[in-house]
Amino acid sequence: MADSPVVLEGADGFTVLTDLRVDEVLPELRAEVEQYETHTAEHQEALRRFVTAQRQTRNTPSGYWVAASNAEAANHALVDSTPAEDVRAAAVLSDGASRLVTEYGMATWSEVFTTLRTGGPQELIATVRKVEATDPTGRRWPRYKSGDDASVAFCQW
């Protein structure tokens, strides 16, 4: 749901399952937020307008769905399936953790899975934070805040 990918590693590489409907909602307001450096008055005001508008579209048929306090959102999740024997490992990442690949382009999924195997989710999140620290005002990678929440669940068999 929202923009948190499920990444599957199989013999043929990686499959990424992501609901990107959130990116289609309010593009003008998103662009306004992203034109300002984080932590500036202009950024904060643009972000306030954007978040207010998001609240009107979140978990509605014309918007996007987020798993939160509204259990109905689960009925609108994108779903898929794959045979278990085709998967060696899987990771579920919040957008704050996946952005190392998806937004910043500073790693590949193969590198992410290597980090998860050797250092676990903590090391991956630490890597995301190190990358974000190289752009504290969001000029290189426009974003809403210096660092977003980052969560990872990883399993392999």
PALUMMI-258804 format. One line per 2 residues: number of its first residue (from 1); their letters; for each residue x, z, y of N, C-alpha, C, O. Coordinates in nm, 3 decimals. Layout:
! residues N
NUM = a = X,Z,Y,X,Z,Y,X,Z,Y,X,Z,Y ~ ...
This chain:
! residues 157
1 = ma = 0.084,0.000,-0.118,0.000,0.000,0.000,0.088,0.000,0.124,0.206,0.035,0.119 ~ 0.030,-0.039,0.234,0.102,-0.052,0.361,0.227,-0.135,0.338,0.217,-0.246,0.287
3 = ds = 0.342,-0.084,0.374,0.464,-0.165,0.365,0.571,-0.097,0.281,0.690,-0.108,0.310 ~ 0.529,-0.027,0.177,0.622,0.044,0.088,0.636,-0.035,-0.042,0.543,-0.040,-0.122
5 = pv = 0.752,-0.095,-0.064,0.767,-0.182,-0.180,0.790,-0.108,-0.312,0.845,0.002,-0.317 ~ 0.744,-0.174,-0.417,0.780,-0.138,-0.553,0.876,-0.248,-0.597,0.841,-0.367,-0.591
7 = vl = 0.995,-0.210,-0.641,1.096,-0.308,-0.680,1.127,-0.290,-0.828,1.162,-0.181,-0.873 ~ 1.113,-0.398,-0.902,1.138,-0.396,-1.046,1.264,-0.474,-1.076,1.283,-0.585,-1.027
9 = eg = 1.351,-0.416,-1.158,1.471,-0.486,-1.202,1.451,-0.531,-1.346,1.423,-0.451,-1.435 ~ 1.465,-0.660,-1.367,1.452,-0.717,-1.501,1.574,-0.800,-1.534,1.667,-0.809,-1.455
11 = ad = 1.573,-0.858,-1.650,1.685,-0.941,-1.694,1.709,-1.059,-1.600,1.822,-1.106,-1.588 ~ 1.604,-1.107,-1.535,1.616,-1.222,-1.446,1.633,-1.186,-1.299,1.626,-1.274,-1.213
13 = gf = 1.656,-1.058,-1.269,1.675,-1.019,-1.130,1.570,-0.919,-1.086,1.523,-0.836,-1.164 ~ 1.534,-0.928,-0.959,1.446,-0.830,-0.897,1.314,-0.892,-0.855,1.309,-1.004,-0.806
15 = tv = 1.208,-0.817,-0.876,1.075,-0.854,-0.831,1.032,-0.748,-0.731,1.035,-0.628,-0.761 ~ 0.990,-0.792,-0.613,0.949,-0.699,-0.508,0.799,-0.717,-0.484,0.752,-0.828,-0.456
17 = lt = 0.727,-0.609,-0.497,0.584,-0.608,-0.473,0.559,-0.527,-0.346,0.586,-0.406,-0.342 ~ 0.509,-0.593,-0.243,0.489,-0.525,-0.115,0.359,-0.573,-0.049,0.328,-0.692,-0.050
19 = dl = 0.286,-0.480,0.006,0.166,-0.511,0.081,0.204,-0.521,0.228,0.228,-0.418,0.292 ~ 0.211,-0.640,0.281,0.255,-0.661,0.420,0.139,-0.686,0.516,0.160,-0.739,0.625
21 = rv = 0.018,-0.649,0.477,-0.096,-0.669,0.566,-0.078,-0.595,0.698,-0.130,-0.637,0.801 ~ -0.004,-0.484,0.695,0.020,-0.408,0.818,0.091,-0.494,0.923,0.069,-0.475,1.043
23 = de = 0.175,-0.587,0.880,0.248,-0.673,0.974,0.158,-0.773,1.045,0.195,-0.827,1.150 ~ 0.040,-0.799,0.989,-0.051,-0.897,1.047,-0.143,-0.837,1.153,-0.214,-0.909,1.223
25 = vl = -0.142,-0.706,1.165,-0.233,-0.636,1.255,-0.163,-0.605,1.387,-0.052,-0.551,1.386 ~ -0.225,-0.638,1.497,-0.177,-0.604,1.632,-0.036,-0.656,1.663,0.047,-0.580,1.712
27 = pe = -0.008,-0.782,1.634,0.129,-0.832,1.657,0.173,-0.825,1.804,0.291,-0.806,1.831 ~ 0.079,-0.841,1.897,0.117,-0.837,2.040,0.164,-0.698,2.080,0.263,-0.683,2.151
29 = lr = 0.093,-0.597,2.033,0.131,-0.459,2.067,0.262,-0.421,1.997,0.344,-0.350,2.055 ~ 0.281,-0.468,1.875,0.406,-0.442,1.803,0.523,-0.505,1.879,0.627,-0.441,1.896
31 = ae = 0.505,-0.628,1.925,0.612,-0.696,2.000,0.642,-0.623,2.130,0.758,-0.616,2.172 ~ 0.539,-0.569,2.194,0.562,-0.493,2.318,0.648,-0.370,2.291,0.741,-0.342,2.366
33 = ve = 0.618,-0.297,2.185,0.698,-0.179,2.150,0.842,-0.218,2.124,0.935,-0.153,2.171 ~ 0.860,-0.326,2.049,0.994,-0.365,2.006,1.080,-0.424,2.117,1.200,-0.443,2.097
35 = qy = 1.023,-0.452,2.232,1.105,-0.506,2.341,1.182,-0.397,2.415,1.275,-0.428,2.491 ~ 1.145,-0.271,2.394,1.211,-0.160,2.465,1.303,-0.082,2.373,1.281,-0.074,2.252
37 = et = 1.408,-0.025,2.431,1.494,0.065,2.356,1.416,0.191,2.322,1.333,0.238,2.400 ~ 1.444,0.245,2.204,1.377,0.369,2.164,1.416,0.481,2.261,1.522,0.477,2.324
39 = ht = 1.330,0.578,2.272,1.352,0.697,2.356,1.344,0.670,2.506,1.383,0.755,2.585 ~ 1.294,0.553,2.546,1.273,0.528,2.688,1.126,0.551,2.720,1.041,0.550,2.630
41 = ae = 1.095,0.573,2.846,0.956,0.595,2.887,0.870,0.472,2.855,0.756,0.486,2.812 ~ 0.926,0.354,2.876,0.851,0.231,2.849,0.820,0.218,2.699,0.709,0.180,2.661
43 = hq = 0.917,0.251,2.616,0.898,0.246,2.472,0.791,0.346,2.430,0.702,0.312,2.352 ~ 0.798,0.468,2.481,0.701,0.571,2.445,0.559,0.531,2.484,0.465,0.553,2.409
45 = ea = 0.544,0.472,2.602,0.411,0.430,2.648,0.358,0.314,2.563,0.241,0.315,2.524 ~ 0.442,0.217,2.535,0.401,0.104,2.451,0.367,0.154,2.310,0.271,0.106,2.249
47 = lr = 0.444,0.246,2.259,0.419,0.303,2.126,0.287,0.380,2.124,0.212,0.372,2.026 ~ 0.259,0.453,2.230,0.132,0.527,2.238,0.014,0.430,2.229,-0.082,0.455,2.156
49 = rf = 0.020,0.320,2.304,-0.088,0.220,2.299,-0.100,0.158,2.160,-0.211,0.137,2.110 ~ 0.012,0.129,2.099,0.014,0.067,1.967,-0.046,0.162,1.862,-0.130,0.120,1.782
51 = vt = -0.004,0.287,1.862,-0.053,0.384,1.765,-0.203,0.408,1.783,-0.277,0.420,1.685 ~ -0.248,0.414,1.908,-0.391,0.430,1.935,-0.470,0.314,1.875,-0.574,0.335,1.813
53 = aq = -0.421,0.193,1.893,-0.488,0.075,1.837,-0.480,0.074,1.684,-0.576,0.036,1.618 ~ -0.367,0.116,1.630,-0.352,0.122,1.484,-0.456,0.214,1.422,-0.512,0.184,1.316
55 = rq = -0.480,0.325,1.486,-0.576,0.422,1.432,-0.715,0.361,1.418,-0.795,0.404,1.335 ~ -0.744,0.260,1.500,-0.874,0.193,1.493,-0.882,0.093,1.378,-0.991,0.059,1.332
57 = tr = -0.768,0.045,1.330,-0.767,-0.057,1.225,-0.719,-0.005,1.090,-0.745,-0.067,0.987 ~ -0.652,0.107,1.089,-0.599,0.163,0.963,-0.714,0.202,0.871,-0.812,0.264,0.913
59 = nt = -0.699,0.163,0.745,-0.798,0.192,0.640,-0.936,0.137,0.674,-1.039,0.202,0.655 ~ -0.935,0.011,0.725,-1.059,-0.063,0.749,-1.043,-0.203,0.691,-0.930,-0.251,0.676
61 = ps = -1.152,-0.269,0.658,-1.142,-0.405,0.602,-1.073,-0.505,0.695,-1.013,-0.601,0.647 ~ -1.079,-0.484,0.826,-1.015,-0.578,0.918,-0.870,-0.539,0.949,-0.803,-0.608,1.026
63 = gy = -0.824,-0.432,0.891,-0.689,-0.384,0.919,-0.602,-0.381,0.796,-0.585,-0.482,0.728 ~ -0.547,-0.267,0.769,-0.458,-0.248,0.655,-0.486,-0.111,0.595,-0.553,-0.028,0.656
65 = wv = -0.432,-0.089,0.475,-0.464,0.032,0.401,-0.340,0.117,0.379,-0.234,0.067,0.343 ~ -0.356,0.246,0.402,-0.248,0.343,0.387,-0.299,0.458,0.301,-0.406,0.513,0.327
67 = aa = -0.222,0.493,0.200,-0.259,0.609,0.118,-0.229,0.734,0.199,-0.114,0.766,0.228 ~ -0.334,0.803,0.235,-0.320,0.927,0.311,-0.436,1.016,0.270,-0.460,1.037,0.151
69 = sn = -0.507,1.067,0.366,-0.618,1.157,0.335,-0.745,1.082,0.294,-0.842,1.145,0.253 ~ -0.745,0.950,0.304,-0.862,0.871,0.269,-0.844,0.812,0.129,-0.775,0.711,0.112
71 = ae = -0.904,0.874,0.029,-0.891,0.828,-0.109,-0.944,0.686,-0.129,-0.901,0.617,-0.222 ~ -1.036,0.643,-0.044,-1.093,0.508,-0.053,-0.984,0.402,-0.040,-0.998,0.292,-0.094
73 = aa = -0.876,0.433,0.029,-0.768,0.336,0.048,-0.713,0.285,-0.084,-0.673,0.169,-0.094 ~ -0.711,0.369,-0.186,-0.657,0.328,-0.316,-0.735,0.211,-0.376,-0.680,0.133,-0.453
75 = nh = -0.861,0.199,-0.341,-0.942,0.088,-0.392,-0.904,-0.046,-0.329,-0.951,-0.150,-0.374 ~ -0.821,-0.044,-0.227,-0.781,-0.166,-0.157,-0.633,-0.199,-0.177,-0.580,-0.291,-0.113
77 = al = -0.567,-0.127,-0.264,-0.426,-0.151,-0.291,-0.408,-0.285,-0.360,-0.493,-0.328,-0.439 ~ -0.297,-0.350,-0.331,-0.261,-0.470,-0.407,-0.205,-0.424,-0.540,-0.127,-0.329,-0.545
79 = vd = -0.245,-0.488,-0.648,-0.200,-0.448,-0.780,-0.145,-0.568,-0.856,-0.181,-0.683,-0.830 ~ -0.059,-0.538,-0.949,0.000,-0.639,-1.034,0.044,-0.569,-1.162,0.038,-0.446,-1.170
81 = st = 0.087,-0.644,-1.259,0.138,-0.584,-1.381,0.246,-0.673,-1.439,0.253,-0.792,-1.411 ~ 0.329,-0.611,-1.520,0.435,-0.683,-1.589,0.461,-0.609,-1.720,0.448,-0.487,-1.724
83 = pa = 0.496,-0.678,-1.825,0.524,-0.609,-1.951,0.642,-0.512,-1.935,0.743,-0.546,-1.873 ~ 0.629,-0.393,-1.988,0.733,-0.289,-1.975,0.867,-0.337,-2.031,0.972,-0.302,-1.978
85 = ed = 0.862,-0.416,-2.136,0.988,-0.461,-2.196,1.066,-0.558,-2.104,1.184,-0.584,-2.128 ~ 1.000,-0.609,-2.001,1.067,-0.699,-1.906,1.133,-0.623,-1.790,1.194,-0.686,-1.703
87 = vr = 1.121,-0.492,-1.788,1.172,-0.412,-1.676,1.277,-0.313,-1.727,1.255,-0.242,-1.824 ~ 1.393,-0.311,-1.658,1.499,-0.215,-1.691,1.496,-0.092,-1.602,1.533,0.018,-1.644
89 = aa = 1.452,-0.111,-1.479,1.448,-0.001,-1.382,1.346,-0.037,-1.275,1.311,-0.153,-1.255 ~ 1.298,0.068,-1.207,1.200,0.048,-1.100,1.225,0.148,-0.989,1.268,0.261,-1.013
91 = av = 1.197,0.105,-0.869,1.208,0.194,-0.753,1.084,0.175,-0.666,1.038,0.063,-0.645 ~ 1.032,0.286,-0.618,0.925,0.285,-0.520,0.986,0.346,-0.395,1.036,0.458,-0.398
93 = ls = 0.981,0.271,-0.284,1.048,0.314,-0.162,0.951,0.314,-0.044,0.866,0.225,-0.033 ~ 0.963,0.412,0.041,0.889,0.405,0.168,0.957,0.300,0.253,1.070,0.260,0.227
95 = dg = 0.886,0.254,0.357,0.946,0.153,0.443,1.073,0.205,0.511,1.163,0.127,0.542 ~ 1.081,0.334,0.534,1.200,0.391,0.595,1.324,0.380,0.508,1.436,0.377,0.559
97 = as = 1.305,0.374,0.377,1.418,0.358,0.285,1.444,0.211,0.255,1.560,0.169,0.244 ~ 1.338,0.132,0.242,1.356,-0.010,0.204,1.412,-0.094,0.317,1.464,-0.203,0.293
99 = rl = 1.404,-0.046,0.441,1.448,-0.127,0.554,1.596,-0.161,0.550,1.640,-0.253,0.620 ~ 1.674,-0.090,0.470,1.815,-0.126,0.453,1.826,-0.272,0.407,1.918,-0.343,0.446
101 = vt = 1.730,-0.315,0.324,1.723,-0.453,0.277,1.630,-0.536,0.363,1.667,-0.642,0.413 ~ 1.507,-0.486,0.381,1.401,-0.568,0.440,1.413,-0.591,0.590,1.381,-0.699,0.638
103 = ey = 1.459,-0.493,0.663,1.467,-0.504,0.809,1.611,-0.524,0.858,1.637,-0.607,0.945 ~ 1.702,-0.447,0.802,1.840,-0.449,0.853,1.927,-0.554,0.785,2.027,-0.597,0.842
105 = gm = 1.891,-0.595,0.663,1.972,-0.693,0.591,2.112,-0.644,0.561,2.205,-0.724,0.552 ~ 2.128,-0.513,0.546,2.260,-0.455,0.525,2.289,-0.426,0.378,2.394,-0.370,0.345
107 = at = 2.198,-0.463,0.289,2.219,-0.447,0.145,2.126,-0.543,0.073,2.028,-0.592,0.129 ~ 2.158,-0.568,-0.051,2.071,-0.645,-0.140,2.000,-0.547,-0.232,2.038,-0.430,-0.239
109 = ws = 1.898,-0.593,-0.302,1.832,-0.505,-0.398,1.929,-0.465,-0.508,1.922,-0.352,-0.558 ~ 2.017,-0.554,-0.546,2.118,-0.519,-0.646,2.205,-0.403,-0.597,2.233,-0.310,-0.673
111 = ev = 2.248,-0.409,-0.472,2.329,-0.300,-0.416,2.249,-0.170,-0.406,2.303,-0.063,-0.430 ~ 2.123,-0.180,-0.371,2.037,-0.061,-0.364,2.027,0.004,-0.502,2.040,0.125,-0.513
113 = ft = 2.005,-0.075,-0.605,1.993,-0.019,-0.740,2.125,0.039,-0.787,2.127,0.140,-0.859 ~ 2.236,-0.021,-0.750,2.367,0.036,-0.783,2.382,0.173,-0.716,2.427,0.268,-0.780
115 = tl = 2.345,0.182,-0.589,2.351,0.310,-0.519,2.259,0.412,-0.585,2.298,0.528,-0.602 ~ 2.140,0.372,-0.622,2.047,0.464,-0.688,2.103,0.514,-0.821,2.083,0.630,-0.857
117 = rt = 2.171,0.427,-0.893,2.228,0.469,-1.021,2.348,0.563,-1.003,2.366,0.656,-1.082 ~ 2.427,0.539,-0.903,2.550,0.618,-0.887,2.533,0.742,-0.801,2.596,0.845,-0.828
119 = gg = 2.449,0.734,-0.698,2.436,0.847,-0.607,2.295,0.898,-0.590,2.273,1.000,-0.525 ~ 2.201,0.829,-0.649,2.062,0.872,-0.641,1.998,0.844,-0.507,2.061,0.788,-0.417
121 = pq = 1.871,0.882,-0.494,1.798,0.860,-0.370,1.864,0.922,-0.247,1.859,0.864,-0.139 ~ 1.926,1.038,-0.263,1.991,1.101,-0.148,2.099,1.012,-0.088,2.109,1.000,0.034
123 = el = 2.179,0.949,-0.173,2.284,0.861,-0.122,2.225,0.738,-0.054,2.276,0.694,0.049 ~ 2.120,0.683,-0.112,2.057,0.566,-0.049,2.003,0.602,0.089,2.025,0.529,0.185
125 = ia = 1.935,0.714,0.099,1.879,0.756,0.228,1.992,0.786,0.327,1.979,0.754,0.445 ~ 2.100,0.847,0.280,2.215,0.872,0.368,2.273,0.741,0.420,2.315,0.732,0.535
127 = tv = 2.275,0.638,0.335,2.325,0.507,0.377,2.234,0.447,0.483,2.282,0.391,0.582 ~ 2.103,0.458,0.464,2.008,0.410,0.565,2.035,0.480,0.698,2.040,0.415,0.802
129 = rk = 2.052,0.611,0.695,2.075,0.688,0.818,2.207,0.647,0.886,2.214,0.642,1.009 ~ 2.309,0.619,0.808,2.437,0.574,0.865,2.420,0.440,0.936,2.473,0.419,1.045
131 = ve = 2.347,0.350,0.874,2.323,0.219,0.934,2.241,0.235,1.063,2.274,0.174,1.165 ~ 2.137,0.316,1.059,2.055,0.338,1.178,2.136,0.399,1.291,2.112,0.370,1.408
133 = at = 2.231,0.483,1.257,2.314,0.549,1.359,2.400,0.449,1.436,2.447,0.478,1.546 ~ 2.422,0.330,1.378,2.499,0.228,1.449,2.415,0.157,1.554,2.467,0.079,1.634
135 = dp = 2.283,0.184,1.556,2.190,0.122,1.650,2.087,0.226,1.696,1.968,0.209,1.670 ~ 2.131,0.331,1.763,2.041,0.442,1.794,1.928,0.407,1.890,1.826,0.477,1.892
137 = tg = 1.942,0.302,1.968,1.837,0.267,2.064,1.748,0.152,2.017,1.659,0.108,2.090 ~ 1.772,0.103,1.896,1.686,-0.001,1.842,1.702,-0.138,1.906,1.606,-0.215,1.908
139 = rr = 1.817,-0.170,1.959,1.837,-0.304,2.017,1.870,-0.406,1.909,1.817,-0.518,1.912 ~ 1.955,-0.370,1.815,1.990,-0.464,1.709,1.872,-0.485,1.614,1.839,-0.598,1.577
141 = wp = 1.808,-0.373,1.578,1.692,-0.376,1.490,1.578,-0.306,1.561,1.564,-0.184,1.548 ~ 1.497,-0.379,1.637,1.385,-0.317,1.708,1.295,-0.240,1.612,1.259,-0.288,1.505
143 = ry = 1.260,-0.119,1.653,1.176,-0.035,1.568,1.107,0.072,1.653,1.136,0.086,1.772 ~ 1.017,0.146,1.590,0.936,0.243,1.662,1.012,0.371,1.694,0.987,0.435,1.797
145 = ks = 1.104,0.409,1.606,1.180,0.531,1.627,1.318,0.511,1.566,1.341,0.419,1.488 ~ 1.409,0.599,1.603,1.548,0.584,1.558,1.560,0.581,1.407,1.638,0.503,1.352
147 = gd = 1.482,0.665,1.338,1.484,0.669,1.193,1.346,0.704,1.140,1.288,0.804,1.181 ~ 1.295,0.623,1.051,1.162,0.645,0.994,1.175,0.736,0.871,1.284,0.756,0.818
149 = da = 1.061,0.790,0.827,1.063,0.869,0.704,1.119,0.784,0.592,1.096,0.663,0.587 ~ 1.192,0.846,0.502,1.254,0.773,0.393,1.235,0.850,0.262,1.280,0.964,0.248
151 = sv = 1.168,0.786,0.168,1.144,0.846,0.038,1.172,0.741,-0.070,1.148,0.622,-0.050 ~ 1.222,0.788,-0.182,1.254,0.698,-0.294,1.221,0.766,-0.425,1.254,0.883,-0.445
153 = af = 1.156,0.693,-0.514,1.141,0.736,-0.653,1.208,0.627,-0.738,1.178,0.509,-0.722 ~ 1.297,0.667,-0.828,1.372,0.571,-0.907,1.367,0.613,-1.054,1.384,0.730,-1.087
155 = cq = 1.342,0.517,-1.141,1.350,0.544,-1.284,1.411,0.424,-1.355,1.397,0.309,-1.313 ~ 1.479,0.455,-1.463,1.538,0.349,-1.545,1.525,0.388,-1.691,1.516,0.507,-1.725
157 = w = 1.525,0.289,-1.777,1.512,0.316,-1.920,1.590,0.214,-1.996,1.594,0.217,-2.119
